[in-house]
Amino acid sequence: MRRGRKPCPKSGTLAETPLNAPPRCPDHLSPVAKKEWRRLATPLHRAGLLTIADRAALAAYCQAWGRWVDAEQRLADTPALLKTPSGYVQQSPWLTITNKQLELMGRYMTELGLTPVARTRIDMPVSGAPEPVDKIQITIVGIDEFGQRFEKPMDGWNPKPPRTDKPKEPVQITLDRGL
């Protein structure tokens, strides 16, 4: 095992490739997996969640997707439980493959931010700036002395302070620590 610093990437490797470039679909993927790649790669790249460094993770997810689709199609043609020649009842091999591929897909979906929970963990810029607030309507809701519910709008409140042309005087705050 070598000691010391890890070597820097050499010419012709990832060092010269911009990480923000969209990755290309690997040739070894099945046709169904390639279709899933085309469905996901561009939107993920535009959202800033996919770079060229993430190619293997997306390829693994897409291949698991392709195997899952294939196993689901074959499972639809066969029963979920099979009787062996010795008389035992066992789970269909296609059901086993389906379950394993779903497990793998779940792991990669989390890594790639493809689940709602995974997206909450990603610090993504908001696509559109929120509209500025000009006025806030506050309604006071309560129960009066007779036990009746009431709603009273609070009018005239504006979150923006009135504009003044003269500068404000600095405020001096003194903290007194009582002993």
C-alpha positions in Angstrom: 0.0 0.0 0.0 1.3 3.4 -1.0 1.7 6.1 1.6 1.4 9.8 1.2 -0.9 12.0 -0.8 -3.2 10.6 -3.4 -2.0 11.4 -6.9 -3.8 14.2 -8.8 -5.8 13.3 -11.8 -3.6 13.1 -15.0 -4.2 14.6 -18.4 -7.0 13.0 -20.4 -9.0 11.9 -17.3 -11.6 13.7 -15.3 -9.2 16.6 -14.7 -9.9 18.0 -18.1 -13.6 17.2 -18.2 -15.9 19.8 -16.7 -17.9 18.2 -13.9 -20.9 20.2 -15.0 -21.1 18.3 -18.3 -23.9 15.9 -18.7 -22.8 12.2 -18.6 -23.3 10.0 -21.6 -25.3 6.9 -21.4 -23.1 3.8 -21.1 -23.4 1.3 -24.1 -23.7 -1.8 -21.9 -27.1 -0.8 -20.5 -30.2 -2.8 -21.6 -32.7 -1.1 -23.9 -35.1 -0.5 -21.1 -32.3 0.9 -18.9 -31.2 3.2 -21.7 -34.8 4.5 -22.0 -34.8 5.2 -18.2 -31.4 7.0 -18.6 -32.9 9.2 -21.3 -35.9 10.0 -19.1 -33.8 11.0 -16.0 -30.4 12.2 -17.1 -31.4 15.6 -18.6 -33.8 16.7 -15.9 -31.3 15.6 -13.2 -28.5 17.5 -14.9 -30.6 20.6 -15.3 -31.5 20.5 -11.7 -27.9 20.4 -10.8 -28.1 16.9 -9.3 -26.2 15.0 -11.9 -22.6 15.5 -13.1 -20.2 13.4 -15.0 -18.9 12.0 -11.7 -22.4 10.5 -11.0 -22.5 8.4 -14.2 -21.9 5.1 -12.5 -24.6 5.7 -9.9 -27.2 6.6 -12.5 -26.1 3.7 -14.7 -26.5 1.2 -11.8 -29.9 2.6 -11.0 -31.0 2.4 -14.7 -29.7 -1.2 -15.0 -31.6 -2.2 -11.8 -34.7 -0.5 -13.3 -34.3 -2.5 -16.5 -33.9 -5.8 -14.6 -36.9 -5.0 -12.4 -39.1 -4.2 -15.5 -38.0 -7.5 -17.1 -38.6 -9.5 -13.9 -42.0 -7.9 -13.4 -43.0 -8.8 -17.0 -41.9 -12.4 -16.5 -43.6 -12.6 -13.1 -46.9 -11.6 -14.7 -46.7 -14.7 -16.9 -45.9 -17.1 -14.0 -47.3 -17.7 -10.5 -45.7 -16.1 -7.5 -45.4 -19.5 -5.8 -44.2 -22.6 -7.5 -44.3 -26.3 -6.5 -41.0 -28.1 -6.7 -40.8 -31.7 -8.0 -40.2 -32.8 -4.4 -43.5 -31.2 -3.4 -42.3 -28.1 -1.6 -43.8 -24.7 -2.4 -41.3 -22.0 -3.1 -41.2 -18.4 -4.2 -40.8 -17.7 -7.9 -37.2 -16.8 -8.9 -38.7 -13.8 -10.7 -40.2 -12.6 -7.5 -36.8 -12.8 -5.8 -35.2 -10.9 -8.7 -38.0 -8.3 -8.5 -37.5 -7.7 -4.8 -33.7 -7.5 -5.0 -33.9 -5.0 -7.9 -36.4 -2.8 -6.0 -34.0 -2.8 -3.0 -31.1 -1.7 -5.2 -33.2 0.9 -7.0 -34.2 2.3 -3.6 -30.6 2.8 -2.6 -29.7 4.5 -5.8 -32.8 6.6 -5.8 -31.8 8.0 -2.4 -28.3 8.7 -3.6 -29.5 10.5 -6.7 -32.2 12.5 -4.9 -35.1 10.7 -6.7 -37.3 10.3 -3.7 -39.3 13.0 -1.9 -37.4 12.5 1.4 -34.0 12.5 -0.4 -35.0 15.8 -2.1 -35.6 17.4 1.3 -32.0 16.7 2.2 -30.6 18.4 -0.9 -29.7 22.0 -0.6 -31.1 23.2 -4.0 -31.5 26.8 -5.1 -35.1 27.9 -5.5 -35.9 28.1 -9.2 -38.0 31.3 -8.9 -37.5 34.1 -6.4 -40.5 34.6 -4.1 -42.7 37.5 -4.7 -42.1 40.5 -2.4 -44.7 40.9 0.3 -46.5 44.3 0.2 -49.1 43.7 2.8 -49.9 41.0 5.3 -53.5 40.5 6.4 -53.7 39.4 10.1 -56.9 38.1 11.5 -57.3 37.8 15.3 -59.3 34.7 16.2 -60.5 34.2 19.7 -63.4 33.5 22.1 -65.2 36.4 23.7 -66.4 36.6 27.3 -69.7 34.9 26.2 -67.9 31.8 24.8 -68.5 32.9 21.2 -65.8 32.5 18.6 -64.9 35.7 16.8 -62.6 36.8 14.0 -61.4 40.4 13.8 -59.1 41.6 11.0 -56.2 43.7 12.0 -56.1 46.5 9.5 -53.5 49.0 8.6 -50.4 47.0 9.4 -47.7 47.0 6.7 -44.5 45.0 7.1 -42.4 47.8 5.4 -41.7 50.7 7.7 -42.5 54.2 6.4 -39.6 55.7 4.5 -37.9 58.7 6.0 -35.2 60.8 4.4 -33.3 61.7 7.6 -30.9 59.1 8.9 -31.7 57.4 12.2 -29.6 58.2 15.2 -27.6 55.3 16.6 -29.1 53.6 19.6 -26.8 52.9 22.6 -27.7 49.9 24.7 -26.2 49.5 28.1 -26.4 46.1 29.9 -26.5 46.3 33.7 -25.5 43.0 35.4 -27.1 43.0 38.8 -25.0 41.4 41.4 
